[in-house]
Amino acid sequence: MEFPWLTAIIALPLVAALAIPIIPDKEGKTVRWYGLGVAIADFALMIYAFWHNYDFQSSTYQFVEKYSWVPQIGLNWSVAVDGLSMPLILLTGLINTLAIFAAWKVTNKPRLFYGLMLVMYSAQLGVFLAQDLLLFFLMWEIELVPVYLLISIWGGAKRRYAATKFILYTAAASIFILVAGFAMAFYGDTVTFDMASLGMKQYPKALELLVYAGLLIAFGVKLPIFPLHTWLPDAHGEASAPGSMILAGVLLKMGGYALIRFNIEMLPNAHVYFAPVLAILGVVNIVYGACCAFAQTNLKRRLAYSSIAHMGFVLIGLASYTEIGISGAMLQMVSHGLIAASLFFLSGVTYERTHTLMMDKMGGIGKVMPRTFALYTAGAMASLALPGMSGFVGELMVFLGIATSDVYSSSFKIVVVLLSAVGVILTPIYLLSMLRQVFYGKQSEELHLDAVVADVKPRELFITACLLLPIIGIGFYPKLVTQTYDVKTVEVATHARQVLPVVARQQPTSLYSQIFTAPTLANAPVENLVNISK
């Protein structure tokens, strides 16, 4: 029997968290070294397992582990990894390890803090690796509790409001996962929660559309998609820097991953109807997020709205029906996870020195914090998609994916590309103005910064470098990431396109206009794509 790599990867942080209460420690120093050691060990374990045993040329599930857990309700411990989950697993390991290292100065309830961080780490890995719907839902729910407590205990002045809003939004959205999952599981002659078996079922059109809509709401809250996004700025605004790193670096990616895994892979017929909606919502996310970011005076809220805008590119890529578009969406998720984590960490560094997140109360701190200024500038350049950074490659692939798609009409593609480009133009405006307000100009009289100790310390420099180096590396050589999922995204795009002629034959005249008047897919032969225009 082969070693259960994935079970070990998931279980290590969880089991280690259970041992924290019995560790002899008074000031929290032992606990923080213990938490960091566990995170590093788990990250090293996944790197070793994937490096020696993962086949990059295979699109099938690998490291498959399946054990009967609670047979009375059909719950199995079923985990596996493929091209969609492997890069996000590595991203989760990196971000969580650096977030624990970033929380070095936590002195309030350190046992509880590091215990929650490790439990959340384990649950996030479980979400990306689960192949049983009930197991997926269980991991999805377990992850919510540590996030709620991390915000409500170690957050800012309005932390309880932000934490309550987060748990209400995400817990309510989880109901849609449960209902949609049961509808899929109980349909047909067999009852199963195995995700591969659910994807092979043939659902009635009405049921598939309802299930898709429910899952879109559930995962749209996590991504987040307008108008289900309002919890995110509050959560980021009040969360500590390590919490914001995980929120932006990992949690948002869970929504994008689930949209590919469930909505596109399992419900491709419904995706035909909803793909244009995803493209429209992506454009709204980009423009709305950029405009709202520009209006924020709180540093972390500006970055939070920036995350909403960048997730819009993921939606457009998923709607493109092209290999390069879906590949771009995956790259955008990985890239944004690294970029957002670096910017939120640096915002925490700035807050520790200035004790404020209001940009109008800062100013001129670049003189006493030159290294922080340089690192912040590098992160902002990556976020605004400067060539040579990972953000540029991800957004470019998404633009190419939607522009070259033969599924949509030329007018629809032009509108999507032009409006998305507006968001791209607004992004450097609000990011560069952020740098100007924080680091340039005259230093506020309310700030009393010590020029000797104010700048980044070696620990903080190391954390930022661990995020910026892969950002630059991916920018110059995107294959570092794309080779991990290229075979899988080709399969996903092919699978999604296979249903187009089938649906077209069922609706030969007006497939989409019965629901929406616009946008419409291009007129084309039924053998190639769906005709959903009049």
N, C-alpha and C positions, 0 to 999 in steps of 0.2 A: 504494500500500500504506500503510495506516494505521500510525502509530507503535506499536510493541509495548510498550504501557505496563506490562503486568503482568510481562513478561520483564525489563524494565528495573528494576522495583521489586524483584524477587527477586534479580537479578544484581548490583545496585549494592553492597549490603553485602558480598557474597561476593567480588567482584572487588577491592573496596577492602581487604578483609582480606588478600588475597594480596600487596598492596603494602606492608603494614606492616613486614616484615623489612628492606626497603631504605630505610626512612625514617631519615635521620640524626637520632639522638636518644640522649642518654645518661641523662637523669634521668626520662624518660617524659612530660615536659610536652608535647612536640610530638605524641606519639602520642595522648594523651588528647584534645587539641584536634582532632586528625585524626579520631578515632573519633566524637566528638560531632558534628563537622561532617558526616560521612557519614550518621549517624543522622538528623540534622535534614534533610539534603537528601533522603533517601529518604522521610521522613515528609511533607515538603513536596510531593514528587513525587506521592505517592498522593492527597494532598488536592487537588492541582491536577487530576489525572486524573479523580477521581470528581466533583469539583465541576462540571467543564465537560462531561463526557461520560457520566456515569452517569444512567440513567433510573430514578427512584424508583418509577414506576408500572408497571414491567415486572417480571414474575416469572421471565423467561427469563435464560439466561446472557448476560452482556455482556463486552466486551473479549476475545472468544474468540480465542485464539492456539493453533495446533496445527502442530507441525513434527515430521517423522520424525526420531527421535534414534538409536535402535539398532533398526533394522527386523528384525534377525535374531531378536530376542526379543520383538518387538512393543512396544517401549518408545517412546512418543511424548512430546515436550514439549508437553503439552496443559494449558493453564491458562485459567481463566475466573473471573468473579466474579458473584455474585448476592446476594440479600438476606440469605442465611445467612452468607456470608463477608465481605461488605463492612464491616459494623460491627466484626467481629472483626479485620479487617485494620487498620482505623484504631486499634483498641485496642492491637494489637501494636506499631504504629508509635509510639504515645504512650508505652506502658510501657517499651519498649526504649530509646527516646531518653532518657527520664528516668532509667532504670537506669544508663545509661552516664554521665550527668551526676552521678548519685549516687555513682559509683565514682571520684570525683575524687581521693581520697587514696590510691589503690592505687599502691604503690611496688614491690611484689614482682612481678617479671616483667611489667611493664606491656605490652610488645609482645604477649606471649602472651595476656594477659587481654583486651585490647581486640580482638585478632584473633578469639578465641573468641566474644566477645560479638557481633561482626558476623556470623560464620558462623552462630551460633544464630539471630540475627535473620533472616537469609536463609532458613534452613530452616523457621522458624515461618511465614513468609509463604508458602512453598511448600506447606506442609500445607493451609493454608486456600484456596489457589488451584488446587491440582492437580485435574485432571479425568481423569487416567490413574491406574489403580490402582497400577501399578508406580512411577510418579512419586510418588504419595502415600506409598507405603511407603518409598521412598528418602529423601524429605524427613523423614518420621517418624523414621527411623533416624539420619540425619545430626544431627538436633537433640539426640539423646541424648548424643553424645560431648562437646560443649562443656559441657553441664550437669554431666556426671560430673567433668570436669576442673575446672570452676569450684568445685565443692564440695570435691573432694579436695585442691586446691592452696591455695585461698583461704578455706577453711572454718574451723570451730572445732577444739576439741581432739579430738573424735571424728569428724573430717571423712572419714577414709578408710572407717570403718565405714558412715557415712551414704551416702557416694558409692557404695560397693560394693552396699549394699542397694538404692539407687535403680536402678543399672544392671541388677542381677539381676532385679528386679521388672519393669522396663519392657522389657528385652530379651526376657525370657521371654514377656511378653504380646505382643510383636511377632510371635512365631511364630504366634499365633492369627490375626493379620491376614494373614500370608502364606498360611497353609493355607486359610483361608476365602476369600481372594481367588482363589487358584488353583482352588478348587472352583467358584466362580462363573464364572471365566473359561473353564474347560474344559468346562463343562456345555453341552450342546446341539450344534448342527451347526457353529457358528462359535466360534473362539477369539478373544476380545477382552478387552482391559484397559480399554477406554473405559468410564468410570463411567456415562455416560448409557445406553450399550448394555446394560450389566450390569443396570441398573434395569428394562429392558424385557423381560428374559428371564422366562419362567415356570418356576420351579423346583418340583420335587416337594416335598411338604409336609415330609417327613423331612429332606431336604437343607436346606431353608430354615430349619427350626428349629435344625439343628446349626450352620449358618453364623451365624445370629443369636446363638446362645449363645456361639460362639467370639469374635465381634466384641464382644459385651457384656463378656466377660472382658477382652479386649484394651483396650477403651476405658474399662472400669470401673477398671482400674488407674490410668489417667491422670487420671480425673475427680476424686477416686477414690471408689469405691463400697465400702462395708463388705462383706466383710472383706479387701478388696484394698488397703487404705489405709495399712498400717503403715509403708510407706517414707516417707510424707509428713511426719509429725512429726519423724522423725530428719533428713530432708533440710533442713527449715526450721530446725530447731534448730541445725544446724551450718553452713548456708550463710551467706555474707555478705549484707548488706542488699540490694545490687543483685541477687544471685542469688535471694533470697526474693521480691523484687518480681516477677521474671519467672516464677518458679515459680507463685506464686499468681495473678498477673495474666494470664498467657498460657497456660502449660502445662496447667493444669486445664481451660481452656476448649477446648483441642484435643479432649479426651475428649467433652465435651458436644456440640461441633460434629459430631464424627464419628458420634455416636449418631444425630443427626438425618439427616445426609447418607447414612449407610449403612443403619442399622437401620430407620429409619422410611421413608425415601424408596425404598430399594431392596428392602426385605424387609417390605412392609406386611402380608402374610398372617401371617408369624411374629410381627409386632408385636401382633397380636390376642391371642396366647397370652401374650406376655411383658409387655404393658402393665401388668396388675395386679401383676406381679412388680416392675416398675420403681417403681410407686407404693409398694409395701411397703418396698423397699430405700431409697426416698427418705425414708420415715418413720423407718426405722432410722438412716439417716445423720444426720437432724436430731436425734433424741433422744440417740443414742449420742455424736455429736460434741459436743453441748452438755454432756452429763454428763462426758465425758472432759476437755473444756476447763476445766470448773470445778475438776477435780482437779489441774491442772498448776500447778507453781510456777515453771516456766521461761516467760518472757514470750512467746518466739516459738513454743514448743510449744502454748501456750494459743491463740495466733492460728491455728496450723496446724489444730488440732481445730475451731476456729471455721469454717475454710474447708470442712472436711468436712461440717459441719452445713449450711452455706449451699448447698453443692452438692446436698444432698438436695432442695431446692426445684426445682432443675433437673430432677431425675428425675420428680418429681410432675407438673410442667408437661408434660413429654414424654409422660407416661402418660395425660393428661387427655382426649385426643381432641377438644379444643376449640381454637379459634383463639386465644382469650385466654390459655389455659393455655400453649400453645407460645410465644406472644408473650412471656408472662411469663418463661418459661424463658430465652429469648434476652436479655431485659432483665436478668434476674438474673445471667447470665454477664457481661454488660458492666458492670453495677453492681458486682458482687463484684470484678471485675478492678481497678476503680479504687479501691474501698475497701480491699481487701487490700493492694494495692501501697502505699497511703498509710500504713497501719498498720505494715507491715513496714519501710518506710523510716524511720518515726519510731522504731521499736524499735532500728534501727541507730544513729540519732542518740543515743538514750538510752544505748546500749551504749558508744558512743565516749566519753561523759562519765563513766559509772559503771564501765565495764569488767566488767560483770556482767549476766546475763540473769535471775538469780534474783530474783523479786519480793520474797521475804522478806529480801533483803539491801539492798533499796532503802528507799523511804519518805521522805516529806517533801521530795522534790526539786522539787515544784511551786513552792516558795518561791524557789528560785534559777533555775528554768527555767519561768517563767510562760507564755511563748509556746509552748513545747513542750507544756506542759500543755493549753493552749487548743486547739492543733492535734490533739493526741491525743484530746481529748474530742470534737471534731467528728468525727473518724474513727470513734470508738467509737459515737457517736450514729447515724451512718449505718449502721454494721454491725448495730446492734440495731433497725434499721428505724424510726427516728424519722420521723414525717410531715414532709414537706418535703425528705427525702433520697431518693436513688435506691433505696436498699434497701427502703424502704417500698413503693414502687410495684411493684417486681419481685415481692416476696412477696405483695402484695395480689392481683396479677393471677394468680399461681399458685393462690392460695386460691379465687378466683372461678372459675378454669378447672376445677378438680377438683370444686368444689361445684355448679356448674351443668352438669356433664357428664351427658348422658342415657344414657351407656353403662353406668355402674355403678349398682349397687343403692344405695338410700338408706342402708342400714346400713353398707355398705363406705365410702361417702363420709363418713359421720359419723365413723367410726373414724379414717380418714386425716386428716380436718381436725382432730379433737380431739387426736390424738397429735402432729400437726405443731404445733398451738398450744402444746403443752407445751414443745416446743423453742423456740418464740418467747418463752415466759415465762422459760425458763432463760437465754436469750441476754443480756438486760440484767443478770441476776444475775452471770454470770461476767465480763462486760465492765466493769460498774461496780465490782465488787470488784477487778478488775485496776487500774483507775484509783485506787481507794482505797489499795491496797497500794503502788503505785509513787509517787504524787504527794502523798498525804495523810500525816498522822501525823508522827511524829518522825523526823528524818533519821538514817540509820544512821551510827554512829561510824566505820565502815570507809570511808565515802565522803568524799572530800575534793574538793568541787566549788568551783571558782572562780566566784563570783557574777558576774564580769565577762564571762567567755568561755563559760560553761556553756550558755547558751541558744542557740536556733537562730540560725544565721548567714543572711545574705541568700540564698546559694545554696540552702540547705536549705529556707528559707521559700518560695522560688520553686518548687521541686520539689513541695512539699506543696500549694501553692496550685494548681498545674497539675492536681492530682488532685482536690482538694476542690471547685474551681469547677464542673467538669462533674457532680460528684456532686450538688451543690445545684441546678444548672441542670436536670438530669434529674428531680430530685425535684419541682420546681415545674412543669416543662414536659416530660413524658416523651416527647412527640412528637419531640423532638430526636433520639432514638434510634429510637423505634418506627416512624417514617415510612420509615426505611431498609430495614426488612424486613417491614412489615405485609402487603404484597401476597404476599410469598413464604410467610409463615407461614400465611396463608389457604389458599394452594395446598397446602402440606404437610398441613394438617389435613383438607382436602377429599380429598386423595389417600389419606390413611390411613383415612378413614371410608368410602370407596367400596368397600373390600374387605369391610367388615363384613357386609352382606347375602349376599355370595358365600360367605363362610366359614360363615355361619349355615345356608345351604341345604345345605352339605356335612355339617354336624354339627347336625341340627335339634333334638336332645334334650339332649345333655350334652357340649358342646364343651370346656369347661375342667376340669370336675370329673373327667375321666379322668386328669388330671395332678396337680391340686391340689384339695383339698377346699374351700379358701377362698383368696382372695375369689372371689366370683362376679359376673358382670355381670348387670345388671337384666333381668328378663323384659320383652320388648317385641316388637312386630311385627317380623318378619324384614326388612321393607323398611327399617327405620330402624337397627337395631343387632343385635348378636350376642346370642343367648340362650345363656349358658354356665352357667346354673344348672339344677338338676334340675327 
